[in-house]
Amino acid sequence: MKAVILSGGFGTRLRPLTINTPKSMVPVLNIPFLEHVINHLKTHGVSEFSLAVSYLAQPIKNYFGDGSRFGISLTYTVEDSPMGTAGAVKNAGNSLNKRILVLNGDIFTDLDITDMIAAHKKNKAKATIALTPVEDPTSYGLVLTDNNLRVLRFLEKPNPDEITTNMINAGTYILEPEVMALVPPQTNYSFERELFPLLLKNGEPVYAYPSSSYWMDIGKPENYFQLHYDLLNGKSNQFRYNNGKRIVAGKRCNIHPTAKITGQVIIGNNCMIGEGARINGPSVIGTDCHISTDAVIDDSIIWASVYVEPQARIKHSIIADNCHIGSASNVEESVLGDKAIVTYGRNVKAGSLVSPGTIVY
């Protein structure tokens, strides 16, 4: 089975992190998000992939290439204009002559793909849609089923008084080739609002596959944060600390003996942690970072090549690549785009979204 991953979105909800970095490439535990998705699918025997890309496609291609470095076969289809979810898959062309697996490229999940495929075959379904429970379904698409899990109705972004289930469309589908034949070529066309309702109208067997496996949509900074916390706390089966260690440092790190590191912390390669510095987990420090004397990193995600000067404090924040945090400055509950600079002694107000290259005086 071939997997088609929808990776062409603009990542608008995740800005400023995605202004210069495609959402598929934002780091999760210092590895591009999409690499986690591919690794999970590989454990279920998927080795052939097609990425539907558009916005900032080149960094994805540069990193993954033809997939051979990751033990897979990987091709790309590029959208010149928005095609919608089904339109983007239709654009994959040569993927459509056999059963395919389709995934939204911003979902991290432990979903049992092997069991989902078995259920799809058992039900002789034309389409199978993974479902997951959420506390607040109003931002998602509800899927209503009968007792045999055959889909009866779809309800996109329901009002509170319309909610009769908390099971939402989890963004993973198994589709037979004749289903994709219904999608008009070179047309903006949606699975959720057009193709799936059409299948129901035509009486085709569309089934749900409910799962309580770990699931997270990383589309917003708070969700991106939560994914890191969940992984570091063992809520997903896709990450476990080596030999039970709760602090993992990469190669060629220089950590001063007086530095204090507590909680669940991952430190990338080639990092320097200075005298008296403190890192409180859950936190992730990217590769080539410099955390200077008496600096404090508290409950934060730091990307690569970030320089934190002495006595600076970063709390519950996300700091993108190549940022510079000045001495005695304070960044709290904020998101800094790449190459942002916070000058000496400045405070970044809680809730700030700092655009790439901004200098905070």
C-alpha positions as CSV (number, residue, x, y, z in Angstrom):
1,M,0.0,0.0,0.0
2,K,1.2,3.5,-0.8
3,A,0.8,6.3,1.7
4,V,-0.1,9.8,0.4
5,I,0.7,12.5,3.0
6,L,-0.9,15.9,2.7
7,S,2.0,18.3,3.4
8,G,1.1,21.4,1.4
9,G,-0.5,23.6,4.0
10,F,0.7,27.1,4.9
11,G,0.8,26.3,8.6
12,T,-1.0,29.5,9.4
13,R,-2.1,28.5,12.9
14,L,1.4,27.6,13.8
15,R,3.0,31.0,12.8
16,P,5.5,32.5,13.4
17,L,7.2,29.1,13.5
18,T,6.1,28.2,10.0
19,I,6.8,31.5,8.2
20,N,10.2,30.2,7.0
21,T,9.8,26.5,8.0
22,P,7.2,24.2,6.5
23,K,5.0,22.6,9.1
24,S,6.2,19.2,8.1
25,M,9.7,20.2,9.1
26,V,9.1,21.7,12.5
27,P,11.3,19.7,14.9
28,V,9.7,17.3,17.4
29,L,12.3,16.1,19.9
30,N,14.9,17.5,17.4
31,I,13.6,15.4,14.5
32,P,11.4,16.9,11.7
33,F,7.8,16.1,12.4
34,L,7.3,14.3,9.1
35,E,10.1,11.9,9.9
36,H,8.2,10.7,12.9
37,V,5.1,10.1,10.7
38,I,7.2,8.2,8.2
39,N,8.9,6.1,10.9
40,H,5.5,5.2,12.4
41,L,4.1,4.0,9.1
42,K,7.3,2.0,8.4
43,T,6.5,-0.1,11.5
44,H,3.3,-1.1,9.8
45,G,5.0,-2.1,6.6
46,V,4.5,1.0,4.5
47,S,7.5,1.7,2.3
48,E,6.1,3.7,-0.6
49,F,5.2,7.3,0.0
50,S,4.0,10.3,-2.0
51,L,4.1,13.8,-0.4
52,A,1.6,16.4,-1.7
53,V,3.5,19.6,-1.2
54,S,3.1,23.3,-2.0
55,Y,4.2,25.9,0.4
56,L,8.0,25.8,1.1
57,A,8.4,22.5,-0.6
58,Q,12.1,22.7,-1.2
59,P,13.3,22.3,2.4
60,I,11.2,19.1,2.6
61,K,12.8,17.8,-0.7
62,N,16.3,18.7,0.4
63,Y,15.9,16.8,3.7
64,F,14.1,13.7,2.5
65,G,15.3,13.4,-1.1
66,D,14.0,10.2,-2.7
67,G,13.6,8.6,0.7
68,S,16.4,6.0,0.3
69,R,18.2,7.4,3.3
70,F,15.2,6.5,5.3
71,G,14.6,3.1,3.8
72,I,11.6,4.1,1.7
73,S,10.6,5.2,-1.8
74,L,9.4,8.8,-1.9
75,T,7.9,10.9,-4.6
76,Y,6.4,14.4,-4.6
77,T,3.5,16.1,-6.2
78,V,3.5,19.9,-6.2
79,E,0.3,22.0,-6.1
80,D,0.6,25.3,-8.1
81,S,-2.7,26.4,-6.5
82,P,-4.7,25.0,-3.6
83,M,-6.3,21.7,-4.5
84,G,-8.2,20.7,-1.3
85,T,-7.5,17.5,0.5
86,A,-9.0,15.1,-2.1
87,G,-7.8,17.2,-5.0
88,A,-4.2,17.1,-3.7
89,V,-4.4,13.3,-3.5
90,K,-5.9,13.1,-7.0
91,N,-3.0,15.2,-8.2
92,A,-0.7,12.2,-7.1
93,G,-1.9,10.5,-10.3
94,N,0.1,7.2,-10.4
95,S,-0.9,6.5,-6.7
96,L,-4.5,5.9,-7.7
97,N,-4.4,2.5,-9.3
98,K,-4.5,0.6,-6.0
99,R,-5.7,0.9,-2.5
100,I,-4.0,3.9,-0.8
101,L,-3.5,5.2,2.7
102,V,-4.1,9.0,3.1
103,L,-2.9,11.1,6.1
104,N,-3.1,14.7,7.0
105,G,0.5,15.9,7.4
106,D,-0.1,17.7,10.7
107,I,-1.3,14.7,12.8
108,F,0.9,12.7,15.2
109,T,-0.7,9.4,16.1
110,D,0.0,5.9,17.4
111,L,-2.9,4.6,15.3
112,D,-2.7,0.9,14.5
113,I,-2.5,1.1,10.7
114,T,-2.2,-2.7,10.4
115,D,-5.5,-3.3,12.3
116,M,-7.2,-0.5,10.4
117,I,-6.3,-2.1,7.1
118,A,-7.7,-5.5,8.4
119,A,-10.9,-3.8,9.4
120,H,-11.2,-2.1,6.0
121,K,-10.9,-5.5,4.2
122,K,-13.2,-7.3,6.6
123,N,-15.9,-4.6,6.0
124,K,-15.3,-4.6,2.2
125,A,-15.3,-0.9,2.6
126,K,-14.7,1.6,-0.2
127,A,-13.4,4.1,2.4
128,T,-12.4,3.7,6.0
129,I,-12.0,6.8,8.2
130,A,-10.1,6.8,11.4
131,L,-11.8,8.4,14.4
132,T,-10.5,9.7,17.7
133,P,-12.2,11.1,20.8
134,V,-11.6,14.8,21.7
135,E,-12.9,16.9,24.6
136,D,-14.2,19.7,22.4
137,P,-15.3,18.6,18.9
138,T,-16.5,22.0,17.7
139,S,-13.3,22.7,15.8
140,Y,-13.3,19.4,14.0
141,G,-15.5,17.1,11.8
142,L,-17.9,14.8,13.6
143,V,-18.6,11.3,12.1
144,L,-21.8,9.6,13.0
145,T,-22.1,5.8,12.6
146,D,-24.5,2.9,13.2
147,N,-23.8,0.1,15.6
148,N,-21.7,-1.7,13.0
149,L,-19.5,1.4,12.5
150,R,-20.9,2.1,9.0
151,V,-20.8,5.9,8.5
152,L,-24.2,7.6,8.4
153,R,-23.4,11.3,8.4
154,F,-20.7,13.9,8.6
155,L,-20.9,17.2,10.5
156,E,-18.1,19.7,10.0
157,K,-17.3,22.0,12.9
158,P,-20.6,21.5,14.7
159,N,-22.3,24.0,17.1
160,P,-22.4,22.8,20.7
161,D,-26.1,21.9,20.5
162,E,-25.4,19.7,17.5
163,I,-22.9,17.4,19.3
164,T,-24.0,13.9,19.8
165,T,-20.6,12.2,19.9
166,N,-17.0,13.2,20.7
167,M,-15.6,11.0,17.9
168,I,-14.0,13.2,15.2
169,N,-12.4,12.6,11.9
170,A,-8.8,11.8,12.8
171,G,-7.3,12.6,9.4
172,T,-6.3,9.1,8.3
173,Y,-8.1,7.3,5.5
174,I,-7.9,4.0,3.6
175,L,-9.4,4.4,0.1
176,E,-10.1,2.0,-2.8
177,P,-9.0,3.2,-6.3
178,E,-12.6,3.6,-7.6
179,V,-13.2,6.2,-4.8
180,M,-10.5,8.5,-6.1
181,A,-12.0,8.1,-9.6
182,L,-14.9,10.2,-8.4
183,V,-12.6,13.2,-7.7
184,P,-12.6,15.6,-10.7
185,P,-9.0,16.2,-12.0
186,Q,-7.3,19.6,-11.4
187,T,-10.1,20.7,-9.1
188,N,-10.1,22.0,-5.6
189,Y,-12.0,19.2,-3.9
190,S,-12.4,18.1,-0.3
191,F,-12.7,14.7,1.3
192,E,-14.6,16.0,4.2
193,R,-17.2,18.3,2.5
194,E,-17.5,16.7,-0.9
195,L,-16.1,13.2,-1.6
196,F,-17.2,11.4,1.6
197,P,-20.8,12.9,1.5
198,L,-21.0,11.9,-2.2
199,L,-20.1,8.3,-1.2
200,L,-22.8,8.2,1.4
201,K,-25.3,9.7,-1.2
202,N,-24.4,6.9,-3.6
203,G,-24.8,4.2,-0.9
204,E,-21.2,3.2,-0.9
205,P,-19.9,1.3,2.1
206,V,-18.0,3.9,4.2
207,Y,-16.8,2.7,7.6
208,A,-15.3,4.3,10.7
209,Y,-12.3,2.9,12.6
210,P,-12.5,4.4,16.1
211,S,-9.3,4.4,18.1
212,S,-8.2,5.7,21.5
213,S,-4.5,5.6,20.5
214,Y,-2.5,8.7,21.1
215,W,-3.4,11.5,18.7
216,M,-2.4,15.1,18.4
217,D,-3.0,17.8,15.8
218,I,0.1,20.0,16.0
219,G,-1.5,22.9,14.1
220,K,-1.3,25.4,17.0
221,P,1.6,26.3,19.3
222,E,-0.2,25.0,22.4
223,N,-0.7,21.7,20.7
224,Y,2.9,21.6,19.5
225,F,3.9,22.2,23.1
226,Q,1.6,19.5,24.4
227,L,3.0,16.9,22.0
228,H,6.5,17.4,23.4
229,Y,5.2,17.1,27.0
230,D,3.2,14.0,26.1
231,L,6.2,12.4,24.4
232,L,8.6,13.3,27.2
233,N,6.1,11.8,29.7
234,G,5.7,8.6,27.8
235,K,2.1,9.0,26.6
236,S,3.0,7.9,23.1
237,N,4.6,4.6,22.3
238,Q,6.9,6.3,19.7
239,F,9.4,7.6,22.3
240,R,11.1,6.0,25.2
241,Y,14.2,7.3,27.1
242,N,17.3,5.2,26.6
243,N,17.9,2.9,29.5
244,G,15.4,4.8,31.6
245,K,17.4,8.0,31.6
246,R,15.3,11.1,31.9
247,I,18.1,13.4,30.6
248,V,19.5,12.6,27.2
249,A,22.4,14.6,25.8
250,G,23.6,14.3,22.2
251,K,27.2,13.9,20.9
252,R,30.0,16.4,21.5
253,C,28.1,18.3,24.2
254,N,30.0,20.4,26.8
255,I,27.9,20.5,30.0
256,H,29.6,22.4,32.9
257,P,29.7,20.4,36.1
258,T,27.8,23.2,38.0
259,A,25.0,23.3,35.4
260,K,21.7,21.8,36.9
261,I,19.4,19.8,34.7
262,T,16.2,18.4,36.1
263,G,13.1,16.7,34.8
264,Q,12.7,15.3,31.4
265,V,15.2,17.0,29.1
266,I,16.6,16.3,25.6
267,I,19.8,18.1,24.5
268,G,20.9,17.9,20.9
269,N,24.4,17.5,19.5
270,N,27.2,20.0,19.8
271,C,25.6,22.0,22.7
272,M,27.3,24.0,25.3
273,I,25.7,24.4,28.7
274,G,27.5,26.9,30.8
275,E,28.5,27.3,34.5
276,G,25.5,27.6,36.8
277,A,23.0,27.3,33.9
278,R,19.7,25.6,34.8
279,I,17.5,23.6,32.5
280,N,14.2,22.5,34.0
281,G,12.1,19.9,32.1
282,P,10.1,19.1,30.3
283,S,12.4,20.9,27.8
284,V,14.1,20.2,24.5
285,I,17.4,21.9,23.4
286,G,18.2,21.7,19.7
287,T,21.6,21.1,18.1
288,D,24.4,23.6,18.2
289,C,22.9,25.7,21.1
290,H,24.8,27.7,23.6
291,I,23.3,28.2,27.0
292,S,25.5,30.6,28.8
293,T,26.5,31.1,32.5
294,D,23.5,31.3,34.9
295,A,20.9,31.2,32.1
296,V,17.7,29.5,32.9
297,I,15.6,27.4,30.5
298,D,12.3,26.4,32.1
299,D,9.7,24.2,30.5
300,S,10.6,25.3,26.9
301,I,11.4,24.1,23.4
302,I,14.6,25.5,21.9
303,W,15.3,24.8,18.2
304,A,18.8,24.7,16.6
305,S,21.7,27.2,16.8
306,V,20.1,29.4,19.5
307,Y,22.5,31.5,21.6
308,V,21.3,32.3,25.2
309,E,23.5,34.9,26.9
310,P,24.3,34.9,30.7
311,Q,21.4,35.3,33.2
312,A,18.8,35.2,30.5
313,R,15.6,33.4,31.4
314,I,13.3,31.5,29.0
315,K,10.1,30.1,30.5
316,H,7.3,28.1,28.8
317,S,8.3,29.4,25.3
318,I,9.2,28.2,21.9
319,I,12.4,29.6,20.4
320,A,13.0,28.9,16.7
321,D,16.3,28.5,14.8
322,N,19.2,31.0,15.1
323,C,17.6,33.2,17.7
324,H,19.8,35.3,20.1
325,I,18.6,35.9,23.6
326,G,20.5,38.8,25.3
327,S,21.9,38.9,28.8
328,A,19.5,39.4,31.7
329,S,16.5,39.3,29.3
330,N,13.3,37.4,30.0
331,V,11.1,35.5,27.5
332,E,8.0,34.0,29.0
333,E,5.0,32.2,27.5
334,S,6.0,33.4,24.0
335,V,6.9,32.1,20.5
336,L,9.9,33.6,18.7
337,G,10.3,33.0,14.9
338,D,13.8,32.2,13.5
339,K,16.6,34.8,13.8
340,A,14.7,36.9,16.3
341,I,16.9,38.9,18.7
342,V,16.1,39.9,22.2
343,T,18.5,42.6,23.4
344,Y,20.1,43.1,26.8
345,G,17.7,43.2,29.7
346,R,14.5,43.2,27.7
347,N,11.3,41.4,28.6
348,V,9.2,39.7,26.0
349,K,5.6,40.1,27.2
350,A,3.7,36.8,27.8
351,G,1.6,35.8,24.9
352,S,3.9,37.4,22.3
353,L,4.3,36.0,18.8
354,V,7.6,37.4,17.5
355,S,8.1,37.4,13.8
356,P,11.3,36.0,12.2
357,G,14.2,38.5,12.2
358,T,12.6,40.9,14.7
359,I,14.8,42.7,17.1
360,V,13.2,43.3,20.5
361,Y,14.8,46.4,22.0
